[in-house]
């Protein structure tokens, strides 16, 4: 039994030689790509076929001579190549190596059985390649190896004189059959390329996405402090010693080792960064001596295809920039470039919205001023004291409005503006106008001149045309803390025409309803909603809703 165990070790040693060569090849980029491909060009299969023919023939030359036979790993090489890559590899390997075995020892007792089983192994490997699941290749490879080696033993007993054949089979059967487990190892080695690379790629992709999710809020701010927070997140997630982000002329943020000393000695972009920007290419240094760092990775960042800066990753130790880290950092740089571009678009959109909002707000001011001055002018001769008081109210109103032209103000301050306006209008209408306030105590903020134009519209188009007295009710209600806030203005006037409601919905309202149009547009810009108009009997109701979620955001800010 001991000699057979030694021969089994010999089989494993020869299989290990093939495994070692395969291992080296699978760690070279050219062969790694070749082995991983699903659909091969005939020329590529030719290269692989030559490789496995060499393995099979080499196995014959390195075999162990036992009583006129050879203990070798030829069947292992044929089955492994055929199972992994199909008939263009398995069958040539089986035929060529089988013929070679036969021709170098034509009169040998085992030459013909080895030829037959070598060709059969190529055919069987082809069948497994097409009919079995890839994840089970290793298992069926071992089974096929056992079958082929068992067939070889049977053929030896059939073609060789009984006593000699039995002696040979007793000597070689055990190591040859047990040695076929090497087929499973060889198949798994090549197949592990896909799973290992996929696992690493998935891990790096997940890391890049995690960093992207964490940094997204800071990209929206796009300030130096936010860039510093982004660097800090990248630093901790990838285990770097320092991380920096630059534009094309200066460092925007640096976080990591000796941060204070870095800024004290800062004199602009380093030569490595300038090189990366000039060539628009990644810079990798694993043996650098750079301010205490020995590994450095600099990746260009782009916005809209234009080079706008770099992402820099530093390590104290050398050779920390691995291929996996490089690929992850490249993916991360693409994400950062995209987020920078998106944040820029969002910022431009916000600026455009703010400019449009401000323009709409300013458009109301002259309209309100014109009506207010008309009211005051009618009082100057008959009631000059009251006119002076109204001028003071108007001055306070306009001064406050200019002060808060672009800001959100507390609802109480907006209602104070409304009361100033009503005081001016009541001076004009006297007892004809009565105003009621039905307001909950709410700590919310809205843009200035949001309610006043609705009150003005109710008075000018609802109360003024009727002969008798009229009432205006201003309502601000929130039924529950989670509910939207309702702001409504109702009047008991002549009632709005359905045509005006339709025009407002279609954006075609006439110029004499400029107040409604502006408020409707501003509500849409700010809240994504619209005014709700309803004809009452008598009068009109105009209202809008502030989302509770929006109010909570304002409160937090």
Number of C-alpha atoms within 10 A of each C-alpha: 8 7 11 16 12 12 22 21 14 20 24 22 14 22 25 16 13 21 21 13 11 17 16 11 16 20 12 11 10 10 15 18 14 19 21 16 12 8 10 13 9 10 9 13 19 14 13 20 24 14 16 25 25 16 23 29 22 18 26 19 13 16 17 18 11 13 16 14 21 21 21 26 28 30 29 30 31 35 40 30 32 29 29 25 22 22 23 17 28 32 26 22 32 33 22 18 29 29 20 17 25 19 14 12 14 13 11 15 20 25 23 23 21 27 22 19 24 31 22 22 32 29 23 24 30 23 15 21 23 14 10 12 11 16 11 13 23 24 17 21 29 24 16 21 29 19 17 25 25 18 17 24 24 15 18 24 21 12 14 17 11 12 9 14 22 15 13 22 19 11 19 24 18 17 21 29 20 16 26 27 20 25 30 21 19 26 24 18 16 20 18 14 17 16 11 11 13 12 12 14 15 13 14 21 17 13 19 24 15 15 20 20 10 15 21 16 14 18 21 17 14 14 13 15 13 18 22 18 19 26 24 20 19 25 19 14 13 17 12 18 18 23 27 23 24 20 18 17 13 15 22 18 21 25 22 19 17 14 11 12 9 14 13 9 8 12 10 12 15 13 9 18 27 15 15 20 23 12 11 17 13 20 17 19 19 18 14 16 13 14 9 13 19 19 23 26 24 27 25 27 29 20 17 11 9 9 16 17 24 27 24 24 26 27 22 19 16 16 15 19 21 11 9 14 14 18 15 22 25 19 17 24 22 18 18 23 24 16 20 21 17 16 19 17 13 13 15 12 12 12 12 12 15 16 13 15 23 15 14 18 22 17 14 16 15 11 13 18 13 10 14 18 14 13 19 23 14 14 17 13 10 10 12 14 12 15 20 14 14 23 17 13 18 21 12 14 18 16 12 14 19 13 10 14 17 17 13 14 16 16 21 16 14 21 20 14 23 23 17 18 21 19 16 23 21 15 18 18 16 11 11 15 19 16 16 12 13 11 16 12 11 14 12 18 19 20 20 24 24 22 23 23 23 23 25 21 19 27 24 15 19 24 26 17 12 13 9 11 15 22 18 23 18 22 16 19 17 18 10 9 9 11 14 18 21 15 18 22 24 28 27 21 26 20 20 20 11 12 10 15 18 13 13 21 16 9 12 12 17 11 9 10 16 17 24 20 21 21 24 20 20 24 20 14 15 15 14 11 16 18 21 15 22 16 17 15 9 14 20 22 22 21 19 21 20 21 16 17 12 14 16 13 9 14 11 6 5
